[in-house]
Amino acid sequence: MQVNFRLSGIVALLAGILILAIPRLLNLIVAIYLILTGLVQVFNLRI
């Protein structure tokens, strides 16, 4: 069985977990997520 992970999916999952665990960090987590997602799409990064 082969499992393929996309970097943006992993980042989104981690961001969601952090937001649930520490809601006051919402702005920071969203900003970091948007920056990482943008970098992944601009440079076509994959794991």
mmJSON file of the N, C-alpha and C atoms, coordinates in Angstrom:
{"data_MODEL":{"atom_site":{
"group_PDB":["ATOM","ATOM","ATOM","ATOM","ATOM","ATOM","ATOM","ATOM","ATOM","ATOM","ATOM","ATOM","ATOM","ATOM","ATOM","ATOM","ATOM","ATOM","ATOM","ATOM","ATOM","ATOM","ATOM","ATOM","ATOM","ATOM","ATOM","ATOM","ATOM","ATOM","ATOM","ATOM","ATOM","ATOM","ATOM","ATOM","ATOM","ATOM","ATOM","ATOM","ATOM","ATOM","ATOM","ATOM","ATOM","ATOM","ATOM","ATOM","ATOM","ATOM","ATOM","ATOM","ATOM","ATOM","ATOM","ATOM","ATOM","ATOM","ATOM","ATOM","ATOM","ATOM","ATOM","ATOM","ATOM","ATOM","ATOM","ATOM","ATOM","ATOM","ATOM","ATOM","ATOM","ATOM","ATOM","ATOM","ATOM","ATOM","ATOM","ATOM","ATOM","ATOM","ATOM","ATOM","ATOM","ATOM","ATOM","ATOM","ATOM","ATOM","ATOM","ATOM","ATOM","ATOM","ATOM","ATOM","ATOM","ATOM","ATOM","ATOM","ATOM","ATOM","ATOM","ATOM","ATOM","ATOM","ATOM","ATOM","ATOM","ATOM","ATOM","ATOM","ATOM","ATOM","ATOM","ATOM","ATOM","ATOM","ATOM","ATOM","ATOM","ATOM","ATOM","ATOM","ATOM","ATOM","ATOM","ATOM","ATOM","ATOM","ATOM","ATOM","ATOM","ATOM","ATOM","ATOM","ATOM","ATOM","ATOM","ATOM","ATOM"],
"id":[1,2,3,4,5,6,7,8,9,10,11,12,13,14,15,16,17,18,19,20,21,22,23,24,25,26,27,28,29,30,31,32,33,34,35,36,37,38,39,40,41,42,43,44,45,46,47,48,49,50,51,52,53,54,55,56,57,58,59,60,61,62,63,64,65,66,67,68,69,70,71,72,73,74,75,76,77,78,79,80,81,82,83,84,85,86,87,88,89,90,91,92,93,94,95,96,97,98,99,100,101,102,103,104,105,106,107,108,109,110,111,112,113,114,115,116,117,118,119,120,121,122,123,124,125,126,127,128,129,130,131,132,133,134,135,136,137,138,139,140,141],
"type_symbol":["N","C","C","N","C","C","N","C","C","N","C","C","N","C","C","N","C","C","N","C","C","N","C","C","N","C","C","N","C","C","N","C","C","N","C","C","N","C","C","N","C","C","N","C","C","N","C","C","N","C","C","N","C","C","N","C","C","N","C","C","N","C","C","N","C","C","N","C","C","N","C","C","N","C","C","N","C","C","N","C","C","N","C","C","N","C","C","N","C","C","N","C","C","N","C","C","N","C","C","N","C","C","N","C","C","N","C","C","N","C","C","N","C","C","N","C","C","N","C","C","N","C","C","N","C","C","N","C","C","N","C","C","N","C","C","N","C","C","N","C","C"],
"label_atom_id":["N","CA","C","N","CA","C","N","CA","C","N","CA","C","N","CA","C","N","CA","C","N","CA","C","N","CA","C","N","CA","C","N","CA","C","N","CA","C","N","CA","C","N","CA","C","N","CA","C","N","CA","C","N","CA","C","N","CA","C","N","CA","C","N","CA","C","N","CA","C","N","CA","C","N","CA","C","N","CA","C","N","CA","C","N","CA","C","N","CA","C","N","CA","C","N","CA","C","N","CA","C","N","CA","C","N","CA","C","N","CA","C","N","CA","C","N","CA","C","N","CA","C","N","CA","C","N","CA","C","N","CA","C","N","CA","C","N","CA","C","N","CA","C","N","CA","C","N","CA","C","N","CA","C","N","CA","C","N","CA","C","N","CA","C"],
"label_alt_id":[null,null,null,null,null,null,null,null,null,null,null,null,null,null,null,null,null,null,null,null,null,null,null,null,null,null,null,null,null,null,null,null,null,null,null,null,null,null,null,null,null,null,null,null,null,null,null,null,null,null,null,null,null,null,null,null,null,null,null,null,null,null,null,null,null,null,null,null,null,null,null,null,null,null,null,null,null,null,null,null,null,null,null,null,null,null,null,null,null,null,null,null,null,null,null,null,null,null,null,null,null,null,null,null,null,null,null,null,null,null,null,null,null,null,null,null,null,null,null,null,null,null,null,null,null,null,null,null,null,null,null,null,null,null,null,null,null,null,null,null,null],
"label_comp_id":["MET","MET","MET","GLN","GLN","GLN","VAL","VAL","VAL","ASN","ASN","ASN","PHE","PHE","PHE","ARG","ARG","ARG","LEU","LEU","LEU","SER","SER","SER","GLY","GLY","GLY","ILE","ILE","ILE","VAL","VAL","VAL","ALA","ALA","ALA","LEU","LEU","LEU","LEU","LEU","LEU","ALA","ALA","ALA","GLY","GLY","GLY","ILE","ILE","ILE","LEU","LEU","LEU","ILE","ILE","ILE","LEU","LEU","LEU","ALA","ALA","ALA","ILE","ILE","ILE","PRO","PRO","PRO","ARG","ARG","ARG","LEU","LEU","LEU","LEU","LEU","LEU","ASN","ASN","ASN","LEU","LEU","LEU","ILE","ILE","ILE","VAL","VAL","VAL","ALA","ALA","ALA","ILE","ILE","ILE","TYR","TYR","TYR","LEU","LEU","LEU","ILE","ILE","ILE","LEU","LEU","LEU","THR","THR","THR","GLY","GLY","GLY","LEU","LEU","LEU","VAL","VAL","VAL","GLN","GLN","GLN","VAL","VAL","VAL","PHE","PHE","PHE","ASN","ASN","ASN","LEU","LEU","LEU","ARG","ARG","ARG","ILE","ILE","ILE"],
"label_asym_id":["A","A","A","A","A","A","A","A","A","A","A","A","A","A","A","A","A","A","A","A","A","A","A","A","A","A","A","A","A","A","A","A","A","A","A","A","A","A","A","A","A","A","A","A","A","A","A","A","A","A","A","A","A","A","A","A","A","A","A","A","A","A","A","A","A","A","A","A","A","A","A","A","A","A","A","A","A","A","A","A","A","A","A","A","A","A","A","A","A","A","A","A","A","A","A","A","A","A","A","A","A","A","A","A","A","A","A","A","A","A","A","A","A","A","A","A","A","A","A","A","A","A","A","A","A","A","A","A","A","A","A","A","A","A","A","A","A","A","A","A","A"],
"label_entity_id":["1","1","1","1","1","1","1","1","1","1","1","1","1","1","1","1","1","1","1","1","1","1","1","1","1","1","1","1","1","1","1","1","1","1","1","1","1","1","1","1","1","1","1","1","1","1","1","1","1","1","1","1","1","1","1","1","1","1","1","1","1","1","1","1","1","1","1","1","1","1","1","1","1","1","1","1","1","1","1","1","1","1","1","1","1","1","1","1","1","1","1","1","1","1","1","1","1","1","1","1","1","1","1","1","1","1","1","1","1","1","1","1","1","1","1","1","1","1","1","1","1","1","1","1","1","1","1","1","1","1","1","1","1","1","1","1","1","1","1","1","1"],
"label_seq_id":[1,1,1,2,2,2,3,3,3,4,4,4,5,5,5,6,6,6,7,7,7,8,8,8,9,9,9,10,10,10,11,11,11,12,12,12,13,13,13,14,14,14,15,15,15,16,16,16,17,17,17,18,18,18,19,19,19,20,20,20,21,21,21,22,22,22,23,23,23,24,24,24,25,25,25,26,26,26,27,27,27,28,28,28,29,29,29,30,30,30,31,31,31,32,32,32,33,33,33,34,34,34,35,35,35,36,36,36,37,37,37,38,38,38,39,39,39,40,40,40,41,41,41,42,42,42,43,43,43,44,44,44,45,45,45,46,46,46,47,47,47],
"pdbx_PDB_ins_code":[null,null,null,null,null,null,null,null,null,null,null,null,null,null,null,null,null,null,null,null,null,null,null,null,null,null,null,null,null,null,null,null,null,null,null,null,null,null,null,null,null,null,null,null,null,null,null,null,null,null,null,null,null,null,null,null,null,null,null,null,null,null,null,null,null,null,null,null,null,null,null,null,null,null,null,null,null,null,null,null,null,null,null,null,null,null,null,null,null,null,null,null,null,null,null,null,null,null,null,null,null,null,null,null,null,null,null,null,null,null,null,null,null,null,null,null,null,null,null,null,null,null,null,null,null,null,null,null,null,null,null,null,null,null,null,null,null,null,null,null,null],
"Cartn_x":[0.844,0.0,0.884,0.616,1.407,0.568,1.142,0.449,1.227,0.554,1.183,0.658,1.572,1.202,1.558,0.693,0.993,1.339,2.338,2.816,1.716,0.908,-0.151,-1.201,-1.461,-2.407,-1.9,-0.617,-0.02,-0.021,0.33,0.343,-1.066,-2.072,-3.453,-3.905,-3.548,-3.914,-3.265,-1.978,-1.291,-1.858,-2.167,-2.739,-4.092,-4.91,-6.215,-6.106,-5.176,-4.979,-4.498,-3.55,-3.047,-4.131,-4.984,-6.069,-7.045,-7.328,-8.212,-7.561,-6.259,-5.565,-5.329,-4.971,-4.616,-5.313,-6.592,-7.359,-6.808,-6.112,-5.626,-4.506,-3.942,-2.896,-3.459,-4.757,-5.412,-4.771,-4.553,-3.986,-2.609,-1.763,-0.413,-0.438,-1.269,-1.345,-1.871,-2.888,-3.44,-2.395,-1.668,-0.634,0.452,0.921,1.954,1.426,0.18,-0.415,-0.481,-0.923,-1.023,0.344,1.347,2.699,3.232,3.082,3.576,2.832,1.519,0.741,1.165,1.393,1.862,3.213,4.135,5.459,5.37,4.52,4.344,3.839,2.877,2.31,3.252,3.965,4.87,6.049,6.615,7.8,7.482,6.199,5.749,6.461,6.462,7.14,6.28,6.945,6.264,7.159,6.544,7.334,7.746],
"Cartn_y":[-1.183,0.0,1.24,2.136,3.36,4.556,5.386,6.568,7.795,8.707,9.947,11.095,11.866,13.026,14.281,15.254,16.556,17.493,18.305,19.207,20.138,20.658,21.583,20.885,19.623,18.87,18.654,18.357,18.164,19.471,20.564,21.878,22.251,21.993,22.314,21.501,20.237,19.385,19.87,20.179,20.682,22.024,22.897,24.201,24.024,23.131,22.876,22.343,21.433,20.877,21.957,22.796,23.862,24.881,25.195,26.146,25.581,24.294,23.678,23.649,23.41,23.305,24.67,25.656,26.983,28.043,28.329,29.248,30.672,31.126,32.509,32.714,31.643,31.746,31.714,31.903,31.783,32.67,33.95,34.86,34.408,34.015,33.579,32.301,31.353,30.078,30.281,31.114,31.379,32.062,33.015,33.705,32.731,31.892,30.91,29.934,29.484,28.562,29.19,30.435,31.097,31.273,31.624,31.777,30.439,29.384,28.071,27.547,27.732,27.293,28.05,29.345,30.141,29.669,29.386,28.901,27.548,26.668,25.349,25.496,26.368,26.523,27.248,28.257,29.019,28.155,27.387,26.599,25.134,24.777,23.424,22.38,22.59,21.69,20.469,19.329,18.089,17.311,16.491,15.641,14.397],
"Cartn_z":[0.0,0.0,0.0,-0.914,-1.035,-0.598,0.275,0.764,0.319,-0.363,-0.801,0.036,0.596,1.39,0.618,0.661,0.086,1.221,0.992,2.031,2.514,1.611,2.019,2.883,2.62,3.437,4.85,4.973,6.29,7.066,6.388,7.041,7.496,6.667,7.026,8.238,8.271,9.399,10.69,10.643,11.832,12.28,11.334,11.679,12.362,11.853,12.459,13.873,14.093,15.433,16.392,15.938,16.8,17.133,16.163,16.415,17.447,17.366,18.358,19.738,19.78,21.06,21.697,20.875,21.398,20.547,20.803,19.956,19.893,20.924,20.901,19.882,19.356,18.34,16.918,16.788,15.486,14.426,14.72,13.722,13.255,14.19,13.85,13.016,13.419,12.707,11.291,11.132,9.799,8.921,9.477,8.705,8.249,9.154,8.797,7.754,7.921,6.948,5.56,5.493,4.195,3.543,4.325,3.79,3.279,4.074,3.654,2.432,2.396,1.24,-0.014,0.125,-1.005,-1.507,-0.599,-0.995,-1.696,-1.173,-1.787,-3.215,-3.436,-4.77,-5.719,-5.232,-6.095,-6.541,-5.614,-5.93,-6.226,-6.271,-6.594,-5.729,-4.428,-3.496,-3.203,-3.024,-2.639,-1.704,-0.875,0.034,-0.716],
"occupancy":[1.0,1.0,1.0,1.0,1.0,1.0,1.0,1.0,1.0,1.0,1.0,1.0,1.0,1.0,1.0,1.0,1.0,1.0,1.0,1.0,1.0,1.0,1.0,1.0,1.0,1.0,1.0,1.0,1.0,1.0,1.0,1.0,1.0,1.0,1.0,1.0,1.0,1.0,1.0,1.0,1.0,1.0,1.0,1.0,1.0,1.0,1.0,1.0,1.0,1.0,1.0,1.0,1.0,1.0,1.0,1.0,1.0,1.0,1.0,1.0,1.0,1.0,1.0,1.0,1.0,1.0,1.0,1.0,1.0,1.0,1.0,1.0,1.0,1.0,1.0,1.0,1.0,1.0,1.0,1.0,1.0,1.0,1.0,1.0,1.0,1.0,1.0,1.0,1.0,1.0,1.0,1.0,1.0,1.0,1.0,1.0,1.0,1.0,1.0,1.0,1.0,1.0,1.0,1.0,1.0,1.0,1.0,1.0,1.0,1.0,1.0,1.0,1.0,1.0,1.0,1.0,1.0,1.0,1.0,1.0,1.0,1.0,1.0,1.0,1.0,1.0,1.0,1.0,1.0,1.0,1.0,1.0,1.0,1.0,1.0,1.0,1.0,1.0,1.0,1.0,1.0],
"B_iso_or_equiv":[0.0,0.0,0.0,0.0,0.0,0.0,0.0,0.0,0.0,0.0,0.0,0.0,0.0,0.0,0.0,0.0,0.0,0.0,0.0,0.0,0.0,0.0,0.0,0.0,0.0,0.0,0.0,0.0,0.0,0.0,0.0,0.0,0.0,0.0,0.0,0.0,0.0,0.0,0.0,0.0,0.0,0.0,0.0,0.0,0.0,0.0,0.0,0.0,0.0,0.0,0.0,0.0,0.0,0.0,0.0,0.0,0.0,0.0,0.0,0.0,0.0,0.0,0.0,0.0,0.0,0.0,0.0,0.0,0.0,0.0,0.0,0.0,0.0,0.0,0.0,0.0,0.0,0.0,0.0,0.0,0.0,0.0,0.0,0.0,0.0,0.0,0.0,0.0,0.0,0.0,0.0,0.0,0.0,0.0,0.0,0.0,0.0,0.0,0.0,0.0,0.0,0.0,0.0,0.0,0.0,0.0,0.0,0.0,0.0,0.0,0.0,0.0,0.0,0.0,0.0,0.0,0.0,0.0,0.0,0.0,0.0,0.0,0.0,0.0,0.0,0.0,0.0,0.0,0.0,0.0,0.0,0.0,0.0,0.0,0.0,0.0,0.0,0.0,0.0,0.0,0.0],
"pdbx_formal_charge":[null,null,null,null,null,null,null,null,null,null,null,null,null,null,null,null,null,null,null,null,null,null,null,null,null,null,null,null,null,null,null,null,null,null,null,null,null,null,null,null,null,null,null,null,null,null,null,null,null,null,null,null,null,null,null,null,null,null,null,null,null,null,null,null,null,null,null,null,null,null,null,null,null,null,null,null,null,null,null,null,null,null,null,null,null,null,null,null,null,null,null,null,null,null,null,null,null,null,null,null,null,null,null,null,null,null,null,null,null,null,null,null,null,null,null,null,null,null,null,null,null,null,null,null,null,null,null,null,null,null,null,null,null,null,null,null,null,null,null,null,null],
"auth_seq_id":[1,1,1,2,2,2,3,3,3,4,4,4,5,5,5,6,6,6,7,7,7,8,8,8,9,9,9,10,10,10,11,11,11,12,12,12,13,13,13,14,14,14,15,15,15,16,16,16,17,17,17,18,18,18,19,19,19,20,20,20,21,21,21,22,22,22,23,23,23,24,24,24,25,25,25,26,26,26,27,27,27,28,28,28,29,29,29,30,30,30,31,31,31,32,32,32,33,33,33,34,34,34,35,35,35,36,36,36,37,37,37,38,38,38,39,39,39,40,40,40,41,41,41,42,42,42,43,43,43,44,44,44,45,45,45,46,46,46,47,47,47],
"auth_comp_id":["MET","MET","MET","GLN","GLN","GLN","VAL","VAL","VAL","ASN","ASN","ASN","PHE","PHE","PHE","ARG","ARG","ARG","LEU","LEU","LEU","SER","SER","SER","GLY","GLY","GLY","ILE","ILE","ILE","VAL","VAL","VAL","ALA","ALA","ALA","LEU","LEU","LEU","LEU","LEU","LEU","ALA","ALA","ALA","GLY","GLY","GLY","ILE","ILE","ILE","LEU","LEU","LEU","ILE","ILE","ILE","LEU","LEU","LEU","ALA","ALA","ALA","ILE","ILE","ILE","PRO","PRO","PRO","ARG","ARG","ARG","LEU","LEU","LEU","LEU","LEU","LEU","ASN","ASN","ASN","LEU","LEU","LEU","ILE","ILE","ILE","VAL","VAL","VAL","ALA","ALA","ALA","ILE","ILE","ILE","TYR","TYR","TYR","LEU","LEU","LEU","ILE","ILE","ILE","LEU","LEU","LEU","THR","THR","THR","GLY","GLY","GLY","LEU","LEU","LEU","VAL","VAL","VAL","GLN","GLN","GLN","VAL","VAL","VAL","PHE","PHE","PHE","ASN","ASN","ASN","LEU","LEU","LEU","ARG","ARG","ARG","ILE","ILE","ILE"],
"auth_asym_id":["A","A","A","A","A","A","A","A","A","A","A","A","A","A","A","A","A","A","A","A","A","A","A","A","A","A","A","A","A","A","A","A","A","A","A","A","A","A","A","A","A","A","A","A","A","A","A","A","A","A","A","A","A","A","A","A","A","A","A","A","A","A","A","A","A","A","A","A","A","A","A","A","A","A","A","A","A","A","A","A","A","A","A","A","A","A","A","A","A","A","A","A","A","A","A","A","A","A","A","A","A","A","A","A","A","A","A","A","A","A","A","A","A","A","A","A","A","A","A","A","A","A","A","A","A","A","A","A","A","A","A","A","A","A","A","A","A","A","A","A","A"],
"auth_atom_id":["N","CA","C","N","CA","C","N","CA","C","N","CA","C","N","CA","C","N","CA","C","N","CA","C","N","CA","C","N","CA","C","N","CA","C","N","CA","C","N","CA","C","N","CA","C","N","CA","C","N","CA","C","N","CA","C","N","CA","C","N","CA","C","N","CA","C","N","CA","C","N","CA","C","N","CA","C","N","CA","C","N","CA","C","N","CA","C","N","CA","C","N","CA","C","N","CA","C","N","CA","C","N","CA","C","N","CA","C","N","CA","C","N","CA","C","N","CA","C","N","CA","C","N","CA","C","N","CA","C","N","CA","C","N","CA","C","N","CA","C","N","CA","C","N","CA","C","N","CA","C","N","CA","C","N","CA","C","N","CA","C","N","CA","C"],
"pdbx_PDB_model_num":[1,1,1,1,1,1,1,1,1,1,1,1,1,1,1,1,1,1,1,1,1,1,1,1,1,1,1,1,1,1,1,1,1,1,1,1,1,1,1,1,1,1,1,1,1,1,1,1,1,1,1,1,1,1,1,1,1,1,1,1,1,1,1,1,1,1,1,1,1,1,1,1,1,1,1,1,1,1,1,1,1,1,1,1,1,1,1,1,1,1,1,1,1,1,1,1,1,1,1,1,1,1,1,1,1,1,1,1,1,1,1,1,1,1,1,1,1,1,1,1,1,1,1,1,1,1,1,1,1,1,1,1,1,1,1,1,1,1,1,1,1]
}}}
